[in-house]
Amino acid sequence: PGGRMMRKALDALYAASGAAAVAFLILIAALTIAQMLGRLIGKPVPAADDFAGFCMAGAVFLGMTYTLRSGGHIRVLTLLTRVAPAPRRALEILCAAASVLIVGTVTWYATAMMLDTRAFGEYTLGVVPMKKWVPMTFMVTGLVVFLIALVDELVRLLRGRKPLYVAREEEAATSIGSTAE
């Protein structure tokens, strides 16, 4: 039962991250439309492009986990498709562990940078100054959720199960093959 609760909680976290990414994309569209309409009537929206940039960072970083889980990240499979299943599994584990290490390091430093900007009271440059740590929170949150998802996939691999991103890639390849017939 504890495992199912953990799986539900992780899936809910991943879904929330994806939903937040979509919300940021909608905000970008709304800001773009508002800026276009504002220019038409001679009243441009101040700092619309600044806020659209913050939303873009939120959409990218919060969307990484959803993209991973749906098999949407680009993976170079040249070597993996040419080796037997046992070495392929070892290479998948090595790649997943390297990903955890790299994203963990980036997350650590991004969090430290966000905390430093908060401690030093830094503001963004632009028409509407904003405390810099506020938009950086979206980046750090996205990185933390992505790191959790990568650890989740590494654990799946270590337990002998197929990572979800591989299953999704195989499903996509199967559906492409069936539509080509």
Number of C-alpha atoms within 10 A of each C-alpha: 6 7 8 9 10 11 13 12 12 16 15 12 16 23 16 16 24 22 16 18 26 17 15 22 19 14 17 21 13 14 19 16 12 16 18 15 14 14 12 10 8 9 12 14 15 13 15 18 16 16 18 19 14 18 22 19 21 26 26 19 22 29 25 22 28 22 16 19 23 15 20 15 14 8 10 8 8 8 9 15 10 10 12 9 11 9 12 15 18 13 15 19 19 13 13 21 18 14 16 21 15 13 18 19 13 16 21 14 13 18 20 13 15 19 16 14 17 16 10 9 11 15 15 14 11 12 11 12 12 14 14 19 22 15 18 21 17 22 23 24 18 27 24 21 23 27 23 19 22 24 18 18 24 24 16 15 19 16 9 10 12 15 21 17 17 17 14 16 17 13 13 15 11 12 11 11 10 9 7 7 5
